[in-house]
Amino acid sequence: MLPIDLFSRSLPRCSRGWLLAAIVAGLILLTTPAQSQSASPTAMPSPSPSPAVMPSVPVLDLNSLFSNRTNSTSRGVVRLDGRKLFTVAAPAQPAAPAQGNNRPAQQTRPDDPIDLRIEAIEERLQTIADSDFDADSLRVTSEIDRSSRLPVLSVRYRVNGRDRTQEILTVTTLDTDIHATDADTLASEWSEEIRSALVRARSERQPNYLRRQAWTAAAILLGICLVSALLAAQQRRLAIRRQALLSQSRTEKQELSTIASGTDTGTHTALLQEQA
């Protein structure tokens, strides 16, 4: 106790306060880094697990697929004697490049696949229709082609005692696509339509039918002439009636004017007599 008492006595009271404050501050500085180092491992938040990223699944654009399929196919109508038979399809022709002054080329060209196909089918049907074939011998057959495995429609008929066979067309996959049916069903439907059209065309080329058509046309022409004559007569009567009404109207106006002028003259004479 003696050294401490001597030390405390040798220092003034103010110096002892500052020395005690310095010792306390040093202890605080020495203990603070240790606490921060010991607390830092627990203070660091654990990284939260990132959400799992699902791989993107490619989605097929069905609309674009169907539109591309539609744009790559051309369709047209097969006719016989101006009557519609059925609709066929063919690969679409690529768009023609623009020509001078940014003017597009003509949309229809003679080498268009759909036009060539329709022309070939119609020529074959027209050849059969114009021939003097036996309607009872007419048969439309459907046979599967060995290479393409597609139905081929042919017409068998007899002309002047000789049997003939004419291939008409092949039912393609594009045809089945635009009609949304299978090849066999479409071949059966077209066979019936071809046979009915050829039988009708044959009957329309017979002399009796032509005579009936001539009489019908003559009757229609006569009816048109009679109606035209009646309309002309009625128009003339209306014109005469109109002229009569106009003449009557002018006569009445003249009479009214005469009466009005006579009345004015008599009134003026009476006034003069009264004044005299």
MOJOMO-V110915 format. One line per field, one symbol per residue. phi: phi as a letter, one per 40 degrees, with the letter a starting at -180 (. if undefined). A space follows every 10 residues. Layout:
phi: ???
This chain:
phi: .ccccccccc cccccccccc cccccccccc cccccccccc cccccccccc ccccccccbc cccccccccc ccbbbabcbb fgccbabbba dccdcccccd ffcccccbbc ccdccccccc cccccccccc ccccccccbb bbbcccccfb cbcbbbabbf gbcbbbccab cccccccccf accccccccc cccccccccc ccccccdccc cccccccccc cccccccccc cccccccccc cccccccccc cccccccccc cccccccccc cccccc
